[in-house]
């Protein structure tokens, strides 16, 4: 199950652990990080983490600096 979220394609990869890579649709660039989930957590947990990562990347710079 793949998903498009806020201009990014989330691509789930099979195998232990379940993981997802994020691709910016406009440029085709793969983001330098990926997310994982344990088999018992399932695809939905992995997709949720991927959406959270996209949200983090799209936050304005000043909000990221405050969170660090």
PyMOL Python script that loads the backbone (N, CA, C, O; Angstrom):
from pymol import cmd

cmd.read_pdbstr("""\
ATOM      1  N   UNK A   1       0.852  -1.170   0.000  1.00  0.00           N
ATOM      2  CA  UNK A   1       0.000   0.000   0.000  1.00  0.00           C
ATOM      3  C   UNK A   1       0.901   1.237   0.000  1.00  0.00           C
ATOM      4  O   UNK A   1       1.668   1.446   0.939  1.00  0.00           O
ATOM      5  N   UNK A   2       0.809   2.044  -1.037  1.00  0.00           N
ATOM      6  CA  UNK A   2       1.529   3.309  -1.116  1.00  0.00           C
ATOM      7  C   UNK A   2       0.533   4.442  -0.971  1.00  0.00           C
ATOM      8  O   UNK A   2      -0.673   4.243  -1.118  1.00  0.00           O
ATOM      9  N   UNK A   3       1.033   5.612  -0.686  1.00  0.00           N
ATOM     10  CA  UNK A   3       0.158   6.751  -0.415  1.00  0.00           C
ATOM     11  C   UNK A   3       0.849   8.026  -0.868  1.00  0.00           C
ATOM     12  O   UNK A   3       2.075   8.126  -0.828  1.00  0.00           O
ATOM     13  N   UNK A   4       0.058   8.996  -1.296  1.00  0.00           N
ATOM     14  CA  UNK A   4       0.570  10.334  -1.584  1.00  0.00           C
ATOM     15  C   UNK A   4       0.076  11.240  -0.475  1.00  0.00           C
ATOM     16  O   UNK A   4      -1.116  11.270  -0.166  1.00  0.00           O
ATOM     17  N   UNK A   5       1.004  11.985   0.125  1.00  0.00           N
ATOM     18  CA  UNK A   5       0.678  12.843   1.255  1.00  0.00           C
ATOM     19  C   UNK A   5       1.466  14.142   1.131  1.00  0.00           C
ATOM     20  O   UNK A   5       2.697  14.135   1.122  1.00  0.00           O
ATOM     21  N   UNK A   6       0.756  15.234   1.039  1.00  0.00           N
ATOM     22  CA  UNK A   6       1.355  16.576   0.996  1.00  0.00           C
ATOM     23  C   UNK A   6       2.489  16.682  -0.028  1.00  0.00           C
ATOM     24  O   UNK A   6       3.552  17.231   0.262  1.00  0.00           O
ATOM     25  N   UNK A   7       2.247  16.150  -1.225  1.00  0.00           N
ATOM     26  CA  UNK A   7       3.224  16.268  -2.297  1.00  0.00           C
ATOM     27  C   UNK A   7       4.359  15.267  -2.241  1.00  0.00           C
ATOM     28  O   UNK A   7       5.336  15.396  -2.979  1.00  0.00           O
ATOM     29  N   UNK A   8       4.249  14.279  -1.385  1.00  0.00           N
ATOM     30  CA  UNK A   8       5.274  13.249  -1.253  1.00  0.00           C
ATOM     31  C   UNK A   8       4.647  11.874  -1.427  1.00  0.00           C
ATOM     32  O   UNK A   8       3.555  11.602  -0.928  1.00  0.00           O
ATOM     33  N   UNK A   9       5.352  11.022  -2.138  1.00  0.00           N
ATOM     34  CA  UNK A   9       4.892   9.650  -2.279  1.00  0.00           C
ATOM     35  C   UNK A   9       5.541   8.821  -1.172  1.00  0.00           C
ATOM     36  O   UNK A   9       6.759   8.845  -0.997  1.00  0.00           O
ATOM     37  N   UNK A  10       4.725   8.099  -0.441  1.00  0.00           N
ATOM     38  CA  UNK A  10       5.201   7.198   0.601  1.00  0.00           C
ATOM     39  C   UNK A  10       5.181   5.799   0.004  1.00  0.00           C
ATOM     40  O   UNK A  10       4.127   5.291  -0.378  1.00  0.00           O
ATOM     41  N   UNK A  11       6.352   5.183  -0.072  1.00  0.00           N
ATOM     42  CA  UNK A  11       6.481   3.862  -0.681  1.00  0.00           C
ATOM     43  C   UNK A  11       6.854   2.865   0.416  1.00  0.00           C
ATOM     44  O   UNK A  11       7.929   2.951   1.009  1.00  0.00           O
ATOM     45  N   UNK A  12       5.951   1.920   0.676  1.00  0.00           N
ATOM     46  CA  UNK A  12       6.219   0.882   1.674  1.00  0.00           C
ATOM     47  C   UNK A  12       7.099  -0.200   1.069  1.00  0.00           C
ATOM     48  O   UNK A  12       6.891  -0.624  -0.068  1.00  0.00           O
ATOM     49  N   UNK A  13       8.078  -0.637   1.838  1.00  0.00           N
ATOM     50  CA  UNK A  13       8.991  -1.689   1.421  1.00  0.00           C
ATOM     51  C   UNK A  13       8.743  -2.918   2.282  1.00  0.00           C
ATOM     52  O   UNK A  13       8.655  -2.814   3.505  1.00  0.00           O
ATOM     53  N   UNK A  14       8.629  -4.071   1.656  1.00  0.00           N
ATOM     54  CA  UNK A  14       8.364  -5.329   2.361  1.00  0.00           C
ATOM     55  C   UNK A  14       9.600  -5.809   3.108  1.00  0.00           C
ATOM     56  O   UNK A  14      10.724  -5.397   2.822  1.00  0.00           O
ATOM     57  N   UNK A  15       9.364  -6.672   4.052  1.00  0.00           N
ATOM     58  CA  UNK A  15      10.451  -7.359   4.739  1.00  0.00           C
ATOM     59  C   UNK A  15      10.653  -6.863   6.150  1.00  0.00           C
ATOM     60  O   UNK A  15      10.330  -5.721   6.476  1.00  0.00           O
ATOM     61  N   UNK A  16      11.181  -7.713   6.965  1.00  0.00           N
ATOM     62  CA  UNK A  16      11.434  -7.257   8.328  1.00  0.00           C
ATOM     63  C   UNK A  16      12.656  -6.350   8.348  1.00  0.00           C
ATOM     64  O   UNK A  16      13.683  -6.737   7.791  1.00  0.00           O
ATOM     65  N   UNK A  17      12.611  -5.212   8.931  1.00  0.00           N
ATOM     66  CA  UNK A  17      11.375  -4.577   9.389  1.00  0.00           C
ATOM     67  C   UNK A  17      10.643  -3.929   8.220  1.00  0.00           C
ATOM     68  O   UNK A  17      11.240  -3.651   7.180  1.00  0.00           O
ATOM     69  N   UNK A  18       9.375  -3.696   8.395  1.00  0.00           N
ATOM     70  CA  UNK A  18       8.588  -2.951   7.415  1.00  0.00           C
ATOM     71  C   UNK A  18       9.133  -1.528   7.395  1.00  0.00           C
ATOM     72  O   UNK A  18       9.353  -0.941   8.454  1.00  0.00           O
ATOM     73  N   UNK A  19       9.352  -0.969   6.224  1.00  0.00           N
ATOM     74  CA  UNK A  19       9.892   0.382   6.151  1.00  0.00           C
ATOM     75  C   UNK A  19       9.226   1.155   5.018  1.00  0.00           C
ATOM     76  O   UNK A  19       8.561   0.583   4.155  1.00  0.00           O
ATOM     77  N   UNK A  20       9.423   2.460   5.047  1.00  0.00           N
ATOM     78  CA  UNK A  20       8.862   3.326   4.011  1.00  0.00           C
ATOM     79  C   UNK A  20       9.882   4.389   3.646  1.00  0.00           C
ATOM     80  O   UNK A  20      10.558   4.948   4.509  1.00  0.00           O
ATOM     81  N   UNK A  21       9.981   4.657   2.354  1.00  0.00           N
ATOM     82  CA  UNK A  21      10.797   5.762   1.872  1.00  0.00           C
ATOM     83  C   UNK A  21       9.861   6.858   1.376  1.00  0.00           C
ATOM     84  O   UNK A  21       8.720   6.600   0.992  1.00  0.00           O
ATOM     85  N   UNK A  22      10.367   8.077   1.394  1.00  0.00           N
ATOM     86  CA  UNK A  22       9.574   9.231   0.988  1.00  0.00           C
ATOM     87  C   UNK A  22      10.203   9.867  -0.238  1.00  0.00           C
ATOM     88  O   UNK A  22      11.407  10.120  -0.271  1.00  0.00           O
ATOM     89  N   UNK A  23       9.379  10.123  -1.246  1.00  0.00           N
ATOM     90  CA  UNK A  23       9.857  10.720  -2.490  1.00  0.00           C
ATOM     91  C   UNK A  23       9.069  11.997  -2.737  1.00  0.00           C
ATOM     92  O   UNK A  23       7.838  11.987  -2.771  1.00  0.00           O
ATOM     93  N   UNK A  24       9.798  13.101  -2.910  1.00  0.00           N
ATOM     94  CA  UNK A  24       9.139  14.362  -3.241  1.00  0.00           C
ATOM     95  C   UNK A  24       8.674  14.271  -4.690  1.00  0.00           C
ATOM     96  O   UNK A  24       9.488  14.097  -5.597  1.00  0.00           O
ATOM     97  N   UNK A  25       7.381  14.389  -4.903  1.00  0.00           N
ATOM     98  CA  UNK A  25       6.827  14.163  -6.249  1.00  0.00           C
ATOM     99  C   UNK A  25       7.276  15.220  -7.244  1.00  0.00           C
ATOM    100  O   UNK A  25       7.502  14.905  -8.412  1.00  0.00           O
ATOM    101  N   UNK A  26       7.411  16.466  -6.809  1.00  0.00           N
ATOM    102  CA  UNK A  26       7.767  17.549  -7.734  1.00  0.00           C
ATOM    103  C   UNK A  26       9.150  17.340  -8.337  1.00  0.00           C
ATOM    104  O   UNK A  26       9.339  17.518  -9.541  1.00  0.00           O
ATOM    105  N   UNK A  27      10.126  16.958  -7.496  1.00  0.00           N
ATOM    106  CA  UNK A  27      11.500  16.821  -7.981  1.00  0.00           C
ATOM    107  C   UNK A  27      11.916  15.375  -8.230  1.00  0.00           C
ATOM    108  O   UNK A  27      12.885  15.124  -8.947  1.00  0.00           O
ATOM    109  N   UNK A  28      11.192  14.423  -7.643  1.00  0.00           N
ATOM    110  CA  UNK A  28      11.580  13.023  -7.746  1.00  0.00           C
ATOM    111  C   UNK A  28      12.668  12.632  -6.761  1.00  0.00           C
ATOM    112  O   UNK A  28      13.162  11.505  -6.790  1.00  0.00           O
ATOM    113  N   UNK A  29      13.044  13.568  -5.881  1.00  0.00           N
ATOM    114  CA  UNK A  29      14.117  13.311  -4.917  1.00  0.00           C
ATOM    115  C   UNK A  29      13.612  12.440  -3.770  1.00  0.00           C
ATOM    116  O   UNK A  29      12.515  12.642  -3.249  1.00  0.00           O
ATOM    117  N   UNK A  30      14.433  11.478  -3.394  1.00  0.00           N
ATOM    118  CA  UNK A  30      14.139  10.645  -2.231  1.00  0.00           C
ATOM    119  C   UNK A  30      14.677  11.349  -0.997  1.00  0.00           C
ATOM    120  O   UNK A  30      15.833  11.772  -0.979  1.00  0.00           O
ATOM    121  N   UNK A  31      13.852  11.478   0.033  1.00  0.00           N
ATOM    122  CA  UNK A  31      14.314  12.114   1.258  1.00  0.00           C
ATOM    123  C   UNK A  31      15.378  11.233   1.901  1.00  0.00           C
ATOM    124  O   UNK A  31      15.340  10.011   1.756  1.00  0.00           O
ATOM    125  N   UNK A  32      16.333  11.846   2.613  1.00  0.00           N
ATOM    126  CA  UNK A  32      17.477  11.079   3.123  1.00  0.00           C
ATOM    127  C   UNK A  32      17.190  10.199   4.336  1.00  0.00           C
ATOM    128  O   UNK A  32      18.104   9.553   4.849  1.00  0.00           O
ATOM    129  N   UNK A  33      15.958  10.158   4.801  1.00  0.00           N
ATOM    130  CA  UNK A  33      15.614   9.309   5.935  1.00  0.00           C
ATOM    131  C   UNK A  33      14.431   8.428   5.574  1.00  0.00           C
ATOM    132  O   UNK A  33      13.695   8.710   4.628  1.00  0.00           O
ATOM    133  N   UNK A  34      14.258   7.363   6.336  1.00  0.00           N
ATOM    134  CA  UNK A  34      13.090   6.512   6.142  1.00  0.00           C
ATOM    135  C   UNK A  34      12.565   6.112   7.513  1.00  0.00           C
ATOM    136  O   UNK A  34      13.234   6.305   8.528  1.00  0.00           O
ATOM    137  N   UNK A  35      11.386   5.564   7.529  1.00  0.00           N
ATOM    138  CA  UNK A  35      10.779   5.128   8.778  1.00  0.00           C
ATOM    139  C   UNK A  35      10.604   3.621   8.759  1.00  0.00           C
ATOM    140  O   UNK A  35      10.569   3.003   7.695  1.00  0.00           O
ATOM    141  N   UNK A  36      10.492   3.028   9.953  1.00  0.00           N
ATOM    142  CA  UNK A  36      10.302   1.589  10.064  1.00  0.00           C
ATOM    143  C   UNK A  36       9.196   1.281  11.065  1.00  0.00           C
ATOM    144  O   UNK A  36       8.819   2.124  11.878  1.00  0.00           O
ATOM    145  N   UNK A  37       8.694   0.074  10.990  1.00  0.00           N
ATOM    146  CA  UNK A  37       7.711  -0.429  11.953  1.00  0.00           C
ATOM    147  C   UNK A  37       7.950  -1.922  12.117  1.00  0.00           C
ATOM    148  O   UNK A  37       8.344  -2.615  11.179  1.00  0.00           O
ATOM    149  N   UNK A  38       7.706  -2.390  13.307  1.00  0.00           N
ATOM    150  CA  UNK A  38       7.820  -3.820  13.571  1.00  0.00           C
ATOM    151  C   UNK A  38       6.659  -4.559  12.914  1.00  0.00           C
ATOM    152  O   UNK A  38       5.607  -3.963  12.685  1.00  0.00           O
ATOM    153  N   UNK A  39       6.829  -5.842  12.607  1.00  0.00           N
ATOM    154  CA  UNK A  39       5.748  -6.588  11.956  1.00  0.00           C
ATOM    155  C   UNK A  39       4.429  -6.537  12.728  1.00  0.00           C
ATOM    156  O   UNK A  39       3.359  -6.459  12.124  1.00  0.00           O
ATOM    157  N   UNK A  40       4.502  -6.581  14.056  1.00  0.00           N
ATOM    158  CA  UNK A  40       3.260  -6.559  14.836  1.00  0.00           C
ATOM    159  C   UNK A  40       2.605  -5.173  14.862  1.00  0.00           C
ATOM    160  O   UNK A  40       1.435  -5.056  15.226  1.00  0.00           O
ATOM    161  N   UNK A  41       3.342  -4.124  14.481  1.00  0.00           N
ATOM    162  CA  UNK A  41       2.760  -2.780  14.414  1.00  0.00           C
ATOM    163  C   UNK A  41       1.974  -2.579  13.122  1.00  0.00           C
ATOM    164  O   UNK A  41       0.948  -1.899  13.116  1.00  0.00           O
ATOM    165  N   UNK A  42       2.452  -3.166  12.034  1.00  0.00           N
ATOM    166  CA  UNK A  42       1.734  -3.147  10.774  1.00  0.00           C
ATOM    167  C   UNK A  42       1.979  -1.940   9.892  1.00  0.00           C
ATOM    168  O   UNK A  42       2.690  -1.000  10.249  1.00  0.00           O
ATOM    169  N   UNK A  43       1.352  -2.008   8.709  1.00  0.00           N
ATOM    170  CA  UNK A  43       1.510  -0.981   7.682  1.00  0.00           C
ATOM    171  C   UNK A  43       0.994   0.378   8.127  1.00  0.00           C
ATOM    172  O   UNK A  43       1.599   1.406   7.821  1.00  0.00           O
ATOM    173  N   UNK A  44      -0.115   0.386   8.844  1.00  0.00           N
ATOM    174  CA  UNK A  44      -0.707   1.666   9.229  1.00  0.00           C
ATOM    175  C   UNK A  44       0.201   2.457  10.156  1.00  0.00           C
ATOM    176  O   UNK A  44       0.267   3.682  10.058  1.00  0.00           O
ATOM    177  N   UNK A  45       0.900   1.775  11.053  1.00  0.00           N
ATOM    178  CA  UNK A  45       1.856   2.456  11.930  1.00  0.00           C
ATOM    179  C   UNK A  45       3.004   3.034  11.111  1.00  0.00           C
ATOM    180  O   UNK A  45       3.463   4.145  11.376  1.00  0.00           O
ATOM    181  N   UNK A  46       3.464   2.284  10.124  1.00  0.00           N
ATOM    182  CA  UNK A  46       4.547   2.750   9.274  1.00  0.00           C
ATOM    183  C   UNK A  46       4.107   3.971   8.459  1.00  0.00           C
ATOM    184  O   UNK A  46       4.854   4.943   8.342  1.00  0.00           O
ATOM    185  N   UNK A  47       2.900   3.918   7.898  1.00  0.00           N
ATOM    186  CA  UNK A  47       2.376   5.064   7.141  1.00  0.00           C
ATOM    187  C   UNK A  47       2.201   6.285   8.029  1.00  0.00           C
ATOM    188  O   UNK A  47       2.491   7.405   7.609  1.00  0.00           O
ATOM    189  N   UNK A  48       1.734   6.082   9.241  1.00  0.00           N
ATOM    190  CA  UNK A  48       1.553   7.203  10.170  1.00  0.00           C
ATOM    191  C   UNK A  48       2.891   7.868  10.461  1.00  0.00           C
ATOM    192  O   UNK A  48       2.983   9.095  10.466  1.00  0.00           O
ATOM    193  N   UNK A  49       3.918   7.080  10.700  1.00  0.00           N
ATOM    194  CA  UNK A  49       5.259   7.636  10.950  1.00  0.00           C
ATOM    195  C   UNK A  49       5.792   8.368   9.721  1.00  0.00           C
ATOM    196  O   UNK A  49       6.455   9.398   9.844  1.00  0.00           O
ATOM    197  N   UNK A  50       5.503   7.839   8.548  1.00  0.00           N
ATOM    198  CA  UNK A  50       5.954   8.493   7.318  1.00  0.00           C
ATOM    199  C   UNK A  50       5.261   9.846   7.141  1.00  0.00           C
ATOM    200  O   UNK A  50       5.903  10.823   6.756  1.00  0.00           O
ATOM    201  N   UNK A  51       3.956   9.910   7.421  1.00  0.00           N
ATOM    202  CA  UNK A  51       3.243  11.188   7.332  1.00  0.00           C
ATOM    203  C   UNK A  51       3.805  12.186   8.338  1.00  0.00           C
ATOM    204  O   UNK A  51       3.928  13.371   8.029  1.00  0.00           O
ATOM    205  N   UNK A  52       4.146  11.720   9.536  1.00  0.00           N
ATOM    206  CA  UNK A  52       4.738  12.602  10.546  1.00  0.00           C
ATOM    207  C   UNK A  52       6.091  13.130  10.087  1.00  0.00           C
ATOM    208  O   UNK A  52       6.437  14.281  10.353  1.00  0.00           O
ATOM    209  N   UNK A  53       6.854  12.288   9.399  1.00  0.00           N
ATOM    210  CA  UNK A  53       8.151  12.722   8.883  1.00  0.00           C
ATOM    211  C   UNK A  53       7.976  13.772   7.783  1.00  0.00           C
ATOM    212  O   UNK A  53       8.726  14.748   7.737  1.00  0.00           O
ATOM    213  N   UNK A  54       7.004  13.584   6.907  1.00  0.00           N
ATOM    214  CA  UNK A  54       6.718  14.587   5.879  1.00  0.00           C
ATOM    215  C   UNK A  54       6.337  15.909   6.553  1.00  0.00           C
ATOM    216  O   UNK A  54       6.819  16.970   6.156  1.00  0.00           O
ATOM    217  N   UNK A  55       5.480  15.845   7.562  1.00  0.00           N
ATOM    218  CA  UNK A  55       5.095  17.059   8.286  1.00  0.00           C
ATOM    219  C   UNK A  55       6.316  17.753   8.874  1.00  0.00           C
ATOM    220  O   UNK A  55       6.412  18.980   8.830  1.00  0.00           O
ATOM    221  N   UNK A  56       7.244  16.986   9.420  1.00  0.00           N
ATOM    222  CA  UNK A  56       8.458  17.554   9.992  1.00  0.00           C
ATOM    223  C   UNK A  56       9.291  18.255   8.923  1.00  0.00           C
ATOM    224  O   UNK A  56       9.783  19.360   9.147  1.00  0.00           O
ATOM    225  N   UNK A  57       9.450  17.622   7.766  1.00  0.00           N
ATOM    226  CA  UNK A  57      10.207  18.236   6.671  1.00  0.00           C
ATOM    227  C   UNK A  57       9.560  19.519   6.171  1.00  0.00           C
ATOM    228  O   UNK A  57      10.257  20.440   5.746  1.00  0.00           O
ATOM    229  N   UNK A  58       8.245  19.586   6.218  1.00  0.00           N
ATOM    230  CA  UNK A  58       7.541  20.746   5.669  1.00  0.00           C
ATOM    231  C   UNK A  58       7.333  21.867   6.684  1.00  0.00           C
ATOM    232  O   UNK A  58       6.816  22.926   6.330  1.00  0.00           O
ATOM    233  N   UNK A  59       7.725  21.654   7.932  1.00  0.00           N
ATOM    234  CA  UNK A  59       7.611  22.712   8.933  1.00  0.00           C
ATOM    235  C   UNK A  59       8.526  23.869   8.556  1.00  0.00           C
ATOM    236  O   UNK A  59       9.612  23.652   8.019  1.00  0.00           O
ATOM    237  N   UNK A  60       8.096  25.092   8.831  1.00  0.00           N
ATOM    238  CA  UNK A  60       9.009  26.213   8.610  1.00  0.00           C
ATOM    239  C   UNK A  60      10.280  26.041   9.441  1.00  0.00           C
ATOM    240  O   UNK A  60      10.239  25.484  10.539  1.00  0.00           O
ATOM    241  N   UNK A  61      11.370  26.505   8.932  1.00  0.00           N
ATOM    242  CA  UNK A  61      12.689  26.339   9.572  1.00  0.00           C
ATOM    243  C   UNK A  61      12.690  26.814  11.023  1.00  0.00           C
ATOM    244  O   UNK A  61      13.298  26.159  11.870  1.00  0.00           O
ATOM    245  N   UNK A  62      12.034  27.925  11.336  1.00  0.00           N
ATOM    246  CA  UNK A  62      12.083  28.456  12.695  1.00  0.00           C
ATOM    247  C   UNK A  62      11.402  27.504  13.692  1.00  0.00           C
ATOM    248  O   UNK A  62      11.808  27.446  14.852  1.00  0.00           O
ATOM    249  N   UNK A  63      10.382  26.765  13.261  1.00  0.00           N
ATOM    250  CA  UNK A  63       9.729  25.808  14.149  1.00  0.00           C
ATOM    251  C   UNK A  63      10.617  24.586  14.385  1.00  0.00           C
ATOM    252  O   UNK A  63      10.617  24.027  15.482  1.00  0.00           O
ATOM    253  N   UNK A  64      11.369  24.169  13.374  1.00  0.00           N
ATOM    254  CA  UNK A  64      12.274  23.036  13.550  1.00  0.00           C
ATOM    255  C   UNK A  64      13.358  23.385  14.534  1.00  0.00           C
ATOM    256  O   UNK A  64      13.705  22.567  15.386  1.00  0.00           O
ATOM    257  N   UNK A  65      13.911  24.600  14.437  1.00  0.00           N
ATOM    258  CA  UNK A  65      14.982  25.016  15.338  1.00  0.00           C
ATOM    259  C   UNK A  65      14.480  25.057  16.772  1.00  0.00           C
ATOM    260  O   UNK A  65      15.216  24.685  17.686  1.00  0.00           O
ATOM    261  N   UNK A  66      13.260  25.495  16.992  1.00  0.00           N
ATOM    262  CA  UNK A  66      12.692  25.552  18.343  1.00  0.00           C
ATOM    263  C   UNK A  66      12.483  24.153  18.910  1.00  0.00           C
ATOM    264  O   UNK A  66      12.599  23.950  20.118  1.00  0.00           O
ATOM    265  N   UNK A  67      12.178  23.190  18.047  1.00  0.00           N
ATOM    266  CA  UNK A  67      11.923  21.822  18.510  1.00  0.00           C
ATOM    267  C   UNK A  67      13.222  21.096  18.870  1.00  0.00           C
ATOM    268  O   UNK A  67      13.200  20.138  19.643  1.00  0.00           O
ATOM    269  N   UNK A  68      14.339  21.541  18.322  1.00  0.00           N
ATOM    270  CA  UNK A  68      15.620  20.860  18.562  1.00  0.00           C
ATOM    271  C   UNK A  68      16.210  21.296  19.826  1.00  0.00           C
ATOM    272  O   UNK A  68      17.289  20.832  20.196  1.00  0.00           O
TER     273      UNK A  68
END
""", "prot")
cmd.dss("prot")
cmd.show_as("cartoon", "prot")
cmd.util.cbc("prot")
cmd.orient("prot")
